[in-house]
Amino acid sequence: MSARSLLIAALLASSAGRTLAADCARTSVGLVPLSDLGAGLYQGVPGGLYPGGVNTRPAAHAAAGLAIAQAMVPLDTLGQPDPVNGRVVLISIGMSNATQEFRRFVQKSDADPLRRPTTRVIDCALGGQAANVIDDAGVPYWDTVATRLRGRGSSPLQPQVAWIKEADAGPTGTFAVSSETLAVHLERVVGILKAKFPNVKLAYFTSRIYAGYATTALNPEPYAYESGFAVRAVIARQLAGDPDLNFDPGAGAVTAPRLAWGPYLWADGLTPRSDGMTWACSEFANDGTHPSTAGQLKVADSLLAFFRWDETTAPWYRVAGELGVGTPSIRLSLSVLPNPGIAGANFRLHAPPGAPWRLLLVDASGRSVQALHGVGTGSEQRVPWSTAQVGTDRPPPGTYWVRLECDRERIARRFVIL
């Protein structure tokens, strides 16, 4: 067993050897989610999921992903196109959190009426397999992935899409050191993935969820938060043309799948993100590190929404049609409380489960103030908003409109800020 494997085994054993209790009093660590940080800085480094402090994929990268998705066809177990009996296989790669969450997603996907019959989802993540273990092509984990595929009637030549959720076990050091170390490990993992499963064309990352309640040294804060910067660094290197991460046959040897963010799910405990996401202590197991059933389902719902609706996944995941066969027409509701409000408001909305929505705030002259994004749950969602979220150029008191957009439907409400 390697030194790294021994370290992780020791960490797991020490956690298992005593009764753990999550630190439920630590409801915030005071950090701003990467998706909300934007051009703001964390230890001198800007936010945003993609370079430039933005959360949207660069246009050329988005177009490349869409082209790959639209050209994707089911494969047989020999990796040959077979539109009738073949499958588009989506796998997970990662550690204990990843397998706990993805197994729930597999259950939801298997029952999903919007999933194409030719799409197959297989969990290949495994407990204890941190990034600083599986960045070695010779470790047993990669054989386990192949064994799982064969055990489910697939093969290493059939997967075309991967979801990756990884972190280093027992991270140490400064932000600059630990995040760069994780980025190096993730880049190696991506290369191994492509080498061992050569037909994987698309890969989506999710970084760690909140770890402020954690009572183990496996991956506490701020390392869980900082893992998002490592993911962004790897994607940025592909965007910059790193030959070790090349997915374009026209640019040389293909050494990686095309990389992008999947759902970004870190939120600062009970402090709401701009889309309203929070993490409660009840959504974690006793160690405050691994998700409870509620937390697993929360991630699974986010994955389901992502694979249903992202422009680079819908062509191969979702059944044909605007919303899928048998899906009822969208019905929206929106209210604003209190109205009038003092320097802010709470938006209450209802949108269909899995459907992306946008709240667009405009002033009385029609000038855009801010846009908030989220995914429908089928139940009422509450989105808190304050003028402070806009930044230094805060909108003055006055009359505003908020418009809820979902697919091709929209609804608007007038409200007043005092």
C-alpha positions, -999 to +999 in steps of 0.1 A: +000+000+000+013+035-009+021+061+017-008+082+005-032+052+008-018+046+043-025+082+052-061+081+041-067+047+058-053+062+090-076+092+087-106+070+081-097+047+109-093+075+134-127+089+124-143+055+127-127+047+161-146+074+180-180+088+183-182+119+162-206+148+164-209+175+138-201+210+150-236+223+143-229+257+158-206+266+130-233+277+106-209+300+086-172+304+079-176+338+063-165+329+028-183+339-004-193+311-028-172+311-060-203+317-081-212+348-061-176+362-056-174+373-093-147+399-097-142+400-059-110+385-045-102+356-022-066+359-010-059+379-041-076+355-065-108+365-083-140+345-081-162+331-108-164+295-121-145+304-153-116+328-160-125+365-159-147+363-128-177+349-147-199+319-143-206+313-179-185+291-202-164+310-229-184+310-261-160+288-281-158+263-253-196+262-250-199+257-287-174+228-287-193+211-259-226+215-277-211+200-309-198+170-290-231+165-273-251+167-305-228+143-323-229+117-295-245+084-304-250+052-283-220+028-283-219-010-278-195-026-253-167-026-280-170+012-283-187+010-317-218+031-327-250+012-321-281+035-322-305+006-315-289-015-288-260+007-276-259+031-247-246+065-238-230+057-205-224+084-178-201+074-149-190+090-117-154+092-106-144+101-071-145+095-033-170+086-006-190+118-009-192+113-047-205+077-045-230+085-017-245+114-038-242+097-072-260+065-061-290+087-052-288+103-086-287+069-102-319+060-085-335+092-097-322+089-132-334+053-135-369+065-127-367+097-147-393+100-174-372+126-192-341+103-195-336+087-229-338+049-229-304+047-245-288+067-216-273+046-188-259+060-155-234+039-135-218+048-102-180+042-103-170+063-073-156+046-042-150+055-006-115+064+004-104+072-032-093+107-028-075+127-056-041+121-040-047+084-043-063+079-078-038+103-096-017+071-100-028+049-130-016+018-112-038+020-081-066-006-077-093+020-080-091+021-118-095-017-120-126-013-097-141+011-121-137-013-150-150-042-129-181-022-120-188-014-156-185-050-166-207-061-137-234-038-150-232-051-186-210-023-198-172-020-205-144+005-203-150+013-240-186+024-235-187+054-212-188+088-230-195+111-201-180+114-166-189+134-134-159+140-112-160+150-076-127+148-058-106+163-030-073+156-013-075+137+020-059+155+049-049+187+030-024+210+046-006+243+038-016+276+025-044+283-001-018+287-028-001+254-020-031+232-012-052+244-042-024+240-066-016+205-052-052+195-058-052+210-093-022+189-102-039+158-089-071+165-107-052+171-140-036+137-136-070+121-128-084+135-160-055+121-181-059+087-165-096+088-171-091+094-208-064+068-212-084+040-195-118+050-209-109+064-243-144+072-255-151+096-226-157+129-245-173+151-218-164+155-181-181+177-155-166+187-122-184+194-089-162+207-060-169+200-023-200+211-005-198+230+028-175+216+055-179+241+083-197+214+104-168+190+099-151+174+129-126+153+110-093+162+092-104+145+060-113+178+042-124+206+065-128+243+057-114+263+042-100+234+020-135+223+009-142+259-002-108+262-019-113+230-039-135+251-062-105+272-072-085+240-080-113+228-103-114+262-120-076+261-125-078+228-143-106+240-166-086+272-172-056+252-182-076+234-208-090+267-221-055+280-224-044+251-246-025+228-221-015+198-243-020+175-213-056+185-213-063+187-250-097+175-262-096+188-297-083+164-324-075+194-346-051+207-320-030+176-316-031+143-296-063+140-275-053+136-239-085+146-220-123+149-224-137+184-228-140+198-192-166+220-177-184+227-144-213+206-134-234+219-105-214+241-081-228+233-047-207+251-020-227+275+001-216+291+034-237+271+058-269+288+066-259+320+048-280+319+016-262+321-018-277+345-044-299+316-056-310+308-020-289+276-015-278+269+021-264+239+039-280+229+072-263+206+098-291+181+093-279+176+058-247+160+070-237+128+088-223+128+123-188+137+111-200+169+094-181+159+064-202+133+046-238+141+035-267+126+053-296+112+033-311+147+030-277+160+018-273+132-007-307+138-022-300+175-024-269+168-046-288+142-066-316+167-074-290+192-086-274+166-108-307+156-122-315+192-131-281+197-146-282+167-169-317+173-179-312+210-188-276+218-196-271+226-233-243+200-235-261+172-218-298+176-229-290+163-265-280+129-252-297+127-218-332+141-223-359+127-245-366+148-276-390+177-273-390+211-256-397+197-222-398+160-228-426+136-237-455+137-213-442+167-193-469+191-183-468+227-194-448+250-171-468+268-144-451+296-125-460+316-095-441+346-080-447+369-050-427+396-032-426+400+006-425+424+023-438+449-003-427+477+003-394+465+017-364+482+033-333+477+012-344+443+001-371+418-004-379+380-003-390+365-036-412+334-033-415+314-065-427+281-078-412+264-109-414+228-121-388+204-107-356+203-127-364+234-147-338+262-147-353+296-138-340+332-138-352+362-117-344+394-135-346+427-115-351+460-133-357+495-121-386+518-132-367+529-163-362+493-174-325+492-165-313+457-154-302+457-118-294+420-112-301+385-124-305+355-100-306+319-111-318+286-098-335+253-105-371+245-098-380+220-071-418+217-077-423+233-043-421+269-031-386+284-031-376+315-012-349+337-026-337+365-003-324+396-020-309+429-007-296+459-025-262+451-009-259+421-031-255+444-061-222+458-049-210+493-044-234+507-070-265+499-049-299+507-064-316+536-047-351+535-031-379+534-056-401+512-077-388+480-093-400+450-112-389+414-108-395+389-137-394+352-133-384+334-165-386+296-170-383+280-204-405+302-226-429+314-199-425+344-177-443+363-149-435+397-134-443+415-101-439+452-091-423+460-058-411+490-038-378+495-020-379+521+008 
